[in-house]
Amino acid sequence: MNRKIGAVSSIVNICAVTAFAVCMPFQFLFGDYLSSVLIALSFVPLIGALAERGKPESKTAGYIAMSFAGMYAVVIILVYFAQMTTVRLDSLSEQAASLLDYSKFGLFFNYDLLGYCFMALSTFFAGLTVRVDTKMDKALKWLLLIHGIFAVGCFILPMTGAFSADTAGAEWIGTAILEFWCVYFIPVGILSLIHFKRACPPCILPLTREA
């Protein structure tokens, strides 16, 4: 069951990241926000399943990875649920919009970057738990570990004011960075699916034994 959850979570994550990448160039904001929520919802069980597959000596790293995954999910879902509801449906004052509207590069945008900082930390510690039995496992491990580097930028950039509604081209720069992230993270989902599918074929069908 654990590996089946990991496989299904990988599939949902791949689809959600792909949808996020497709929606951005078309400025389909609701699609971006909804897919971001689905990324977060699928990421938590994905990390949990990776941690469960780890060796006994990697349990601490697995617990840390799951903790950061939960922190990431809470922050991200709060940010994007607010965009789909309060920001989209209510007539906000200019001051309220500058804080709540993600596209204004204000408070909630900074919270979003903080959330991705937690995600990067989660992937780093999850990478420490990956059992390396094949070259694909090794690739998955290194993609997760290297993804941890994003934590530094996501934590520091909001403090520098690098993104601002008054900065020329900030929106397109942000879109380019996120598209790069999507190109980077989709293979993580694919390799995770292969990791779980090999461990428990066929992964989507009911299991005849406990994983």
C-alpha angles and dihedrals in degrees: 000000000000093000092043089056089049092051094048091046089052091053093049090047093051091050093046095049090047091050090049091053093048096047097051100070090048093050090235093159098177089054090049092050095045093048090049090056090050090049089055094045092051095041095064097057090039092058091042091054092048090050091049090054092054126105119268091254090058095058094107091053089049093052091049091048092052092047093053090044090056092048090050093049094049094050095043096046091049091051097047097037086057090052092051094047121019098025095042099041105033130069100238125197116245091256093049091047091052088059104036105030108091091206091061091067091233135125098320092046088055090048088052091056089048089054091053088049087060090046092054091049089050093053091048093056091040088056089059090059099050115117107227109214099139140023089260090055089052091050090050091049093052094044089054094046095046090047086066088074088073088070091073095054095041090054099043104037096068089055092054096052089235090150118052136149087239095053112104112242094003092133094053092044089052091048092050091051092049092048089053089050091052091051088051098045101044091072088053089060093044094049090045090054091051089047093055096037092055090048094051116018126216088029100182097051123084111278121240092206138033111272 
